[in-house]
Amino acid sequence: MNIFLTGATGFLGGELLVDLSKRKEIDKIYCFIRADSQEEAIKRLGRVFSLHGDAFDPNRIIPVCGNLFDVNLSQSLGDNKDLQQVDVIIHSAANTSFSRIYDELVEQVNIAGLEKLLKWAANLPHLQTFLYIGTATICGKDIHNRVVTEDESPNQAARHLVRYTYTKMQGELLLDAYLPREKILIARPSIIMGDSREVTPRSPVILWTVATINRLRFIPVSEHAMLDMIPVDYASQSIIALLFAKRQHHVYHISSGYEASTSVYKLSRSLEPYFSELPPFRFVHKSMLAQVKLWARNKCKPGSELFQYQPYLDYWNQALDGPGSLRILLAGLGPYLEFIELGQAFDNGRLLRDVAEVKQSVPADQYIKSCMRFIEKINILEGAIDP
């Protein structure tokens, strides 16, 4: 089997690359990577393997230089004779930014870039499977406090909190326009956060949110709302097991499901013993966020309810160097707080029934204990600028 993998240096893509390289059924993995030369690309791939001390075989892991913005991408991939032997495409690359200032860029990568790949894939002589890494959160923001099934998406009437989830929904719709259903496999991970192993996670994505909530300590969000989170190692291993399994469906959630869902309250209980020097967590109704934002701009009126929590305001002044830093943090944190409020978990019954190799994931409030040293080192202000 020969695989073409996008996003090989990313958070999930890097984990997929290393795990795929350990499968004896796979001959070559062609890694689509942005680089100015083969030498630079090989160095970048080498760093993916060196992070956790995994073996890198340049005879099996082969870079293909390019980028999803290239208007001639379909043609250039088609002209590459080595790629004519590709059996499986795994499209893991995506722009995952929640920031509205990147909306146009997110569409260019997640929709236009995908379409170029599909135009090439449709003409591959040996293609067996196009594995699209989507997201369970394409279900939208109108579903609250319940378990979501695979068949509820894609729903074009769904409203989205951020452009990212909209583009991933549109991506799923594009697949049917170019490929027969039997060649399509869609894996929809839920929220991927950290690593369940005692290793340095490949990315601070989502862990930044936990680190920021941990630092703020006063949080206007529903503390008991369900949160469906999985570690990146579980996501990667499940997706690869799904690829090699005898499947009954073409869409699967890779998720914790209801049984292993967590909440910010449970996460806070796991954090507290490691950061005992910080004030106790205080969760308040989401309506308080408006007052917090006003305080961060020095516009909160005297007598406002927020001033009942003066010890936290004093703490913010001291720990964050005043309202300005809080304003930056809230800009990055806002979309994540909205996702928490949805209270969604994603049914994982299909995956657990069809793939015997995959077991129930560990709840995030348990495995996050492996990430504590990394959480301590996250620069929350830096992360807020590029959420």
Residue pairs with C-beta under 8 A, 6 or more apart in sequence:
1 25
1 26
1 27
1 87
1 88
2 26
2 27
2 28
2 29
2 30
2 85
2 86
2 87
2 88
3 20
3 26
3 28
3 29
3 30
3 86
3 87
3 88
3 89
3 90
4 29
4 30
4 32
4 64
4 83
4 86
4 88
4 89
4 90
5 13
5 16
5 17
5 20
5 29
5 30
5 31
5 32
5 89
5 90
5 92
6 13
6 32
6 68
6 89
6 90
6 91
6 92
6 93
6 117
7 13
7 16
7 32
7 91
7 92
7 93
7 94
7 133
8 14
8 16
8 17
8 29
8 31
8 32
8 33
8 45
8 48
8 92
9 33
9 44
9 45
9 47
9 48
10 92
10 93
10 202
10 203
11 192
11 201
11 202
11 203
11 205
11 232
12 92
12 133
12 189
12 192
12 232
12 235
12 236
13 92
13 93
14 48
14 51
14 202
15 202
15 232
15 233
15 235
15 236
16 90
16 92
16 236
16 239
16 240
17 29
17 31
17 45
17 48
17 61
18 48
18 49
18 52
18 54
18 236
19 236
19 237
19 240
20 26
20 29
20 90
20 240
21 29
21 49
21 54
21 55
21 56
21 57
21 60
21 61
23 240
23 244
25 244
26 60
27 60
28 60
28 61
28 62
28 85
29 60
29 61
29 62
30 62
30 63
30 64
30 82
30 83
30 86
31 41
31 45
31 61
31 62
31 63
31 64
32 64
32 66
32 93
33 41
33 44
33 45
33 63
33 64
33 65
33 66
34 65
34 66
34 67
35 41
35 44
35 63
35 65
36 65
37 65
38 63
38 65
41 63
41 65
42 58
42 63
44 63
45 56
45 61
45 63
46 56
48 56
48 202
49 55
49 56
50 56
51 199
51 200
51 202
52 199
52 200
62 82
64 77
64 80
64 83
66 73
66 76
66 77
67 73
68 93
68 108
68 109
68 112
68 113
68 114
68 116
68 117
69 108
69 109
69 113
70 76
70 116
73 113
73 116
73 117
73 120
74 116
74 117
74 119
74 120
77 83
77 117
77 120
78 120
78 123
83 124
84 124
84 125
84 126
85 126
86 124
86 126
86 127
87 126
87 127
87 128
87 129
88 127
88 128
88 129
88 130
88 131
88 243
89 117
89 121
89 124
89 127
89 129
89 130
89 131
90 131
90 133
90 243
91 114
91 117
91 130
91 131
91 132
91 133
92 133
93 109
93 113
94 109
94 110
94 133
94 164
94 168
95 102
95 105
95 106
95 109
95 110
95 164
96 164
96 205
97 105
97 106
97 164
97 386
97 387
98 162
98 164
98 335
98 336
98 387
99 332
99 386
99 387
100 162
100 163
102 163
103 163
106 163
106 164
106 167
107 163
107 167
110 164
110 167
110 168
110 170
110 171
111 167
111 170
111 171
111 174
114 132
114 171
114 174
115 174
115 178
118 130
118 174
118 175
118 177
118 178
118 179
119 178
121 127
121 130
121 178
121 179
122 178
122 179
127 183
128 183
129 183
129 184
129 185
129 243
130 175
130 179
130 183
130 184
130 185
131 185
131 186
131 187
131 239
131 243
132 171
132 172
132 175
132 184
132 185
132 186
132 187
133 187
133 189
133 239
134 168
134 169
134 171
134 172
134 186
134 187
134 188
134 189
135 164
135 165
135 168
135 188
135 189
135 190
136 148
136 153
136 188
136 189
136 190
136 228
136 253
136 254
136 255
136 344
136 346
137 165
137 168
137 190
137 191
137 339
137 344
138 153
138 154
138 158
138 160
138 165
138 166
138 168
138 169
138 172
138 188
139 148
139 152
139 153
139 155
139 158
139 344
139 346
140 153
140 155
140 158
140 159
140 160
140 165
141 158
141 159
141 160
141 161
141 338
141 342
142 158
142 159
143 152
143 342
143 344
144 342
144 343
144 344
145 225
145 226
145 342
145 343
145 344
146 343
146 344
146 345
147 257
147 258
147 344
147 345
147 346
147 347
148 344
148 345
148 346
148 347
149 347
150 188
150 249
150 251
150 252
150 253
150 347
150 350
153 169
153 172
153 188
154 169
154 170
154 172
154 173
155 169
156 169
156 173
158 169
160 166
160 169
161 335
161 338
161 339
162 335
172 186
175 184
175 186
176 184
181 250
182 250
184 250
185 242
185 243
185 247
185 250
185 252
186 250
186 251
186 252
187 238
187 239
187 242
187 252
187 254
188 251
188 252
188 253
188 254
188 255
188 346
189 230
189 235
189 239
189 253
189 254
189 255
190 228
190 229
190 230
190 253
190 254
190 255
190 256
190 345
190 346
191 206
191 227
191 228
191 229
191 230
191 339
192 205
192 206
192 229
192 230
192 231
192 232
192 235
193 205
193 206
193 207
193 210
193 229
193 230
193 231
193 232
193 364
193 368
194 201
194 206
194 207
194 231
194 232
194 364
194 367
194 368
194 370
194 371
194 374
195 201
195 202
195 231
195 232
195 233
195 367
195 370
195 371
196 231
196 233
196 234
196 362
196 367
196 370
197 231
197 233
197 370
198 370
199 370
200 374
201 207
201 232
201 371
201 374
202 232
203 232
204 211
204 374
204 378
204 383
206 229
206 336
207 371
207 374
207 375
207 378
208 332
208 378
208 380
208 383
208 384
208 387
209 333
209 336
210 267
210 271
210 368
210 375
211 375
211 378
211 380
211 383
212 329
212 332
212 333
212 380
212 383
212 384
213 219
213 264
213 267
213 268
213 333
214 268
214 271
214 275
214 278
214 375
215 278
215 319
215 320
215 380
216 316
216 326
216 329
217 278
217 279
217 280
217 281
217 282
217 312
217 315
218 279
218 282
218 284
218 292
218 309
218 312
218 316
219 264
219 281
219 282
219 283
219 284
219 337
220 283
220 284
220 285
220 286
220 287
220 288
220 289
220 292
220 337
221 264
221 283
221 286
221 337
221 340
221 341
222 283
222 286
222 340
222 341
222 343
223 263
223 264
223 265
223 268
223 283
224 263
224 265
225 263
225 264
225 340
225 341
225 342
225 343
226 258
226 261
226 262
226 263
226 343
226 344
226 345
227 261
227 262
227 263
227 264
227 267
227 340
227 345
227 364
228 255
228 256
228 257
228 261
228 344
228 345
228 346
229 256
229 261
229 262
229 364
230 254
230 255
230 256
230 361
230 364
231 361
231 362
231 364
231 367
234 254
234 361
234 362
235 254
237 358
238 254
238 351
238 355
238 358
239 254
241 355
241 357
241 358
242 252
242 254
242 351
242 354
242 355
242 358
245 354
245 355
245 357
246 354
247 354
247 355
248 350
248 353
248 354
249 350
249 354
251 350
252 350
252 351
252 354
253 346
253 347
253 348
253 350
253 351
254 348
254 351
255 345
255 346
255 347
255 348
255 351
255 361
256 262
256 345
256 346
256 348
256 360
256 361
256 363
256 364
257 345
257 346
257 347
257 348
257 349
257 352
257 360
257 361
258 345
258 347
259 360
260 360
260 361
260 362
260 363
261 345
261 363
262 363
262 364
262 365
263 365
264 283
264 340
265 283
266 363
266 364
266 365
267 364
267 365
267 368
268 281
268 283
269 365
270 365
270 366
270 368
270 369
271 281
271 368
271 372
271 375
272 280
272 281
274 372
274 376
279 311
279 312
279 315
282 309
282 312
284 309
286 337
286 341
288 305
288 306
289 330
289 334
289 337
291 300
291 304
291 305
291 306
292 306
292 326
292 330
293 327
293 330
294 300
294 301
294 304
295 306
295 313
295 323
295 326
296 323
296 324
296 326
296 327
296 330
297 323
297 327
298 323
300 306
300 307
306 313
307 313
316 322
316 323
316 326
317 323
320 326
320 329
325 381
328 381
328 384
328 385
329 380
329 381
329 384
331 384
331 387
332 383
332 384
332 385
332 387
333 384
333 387
335 387
336 387
348 360
348 361
351 358
352 358
352 359
352 360
368 375
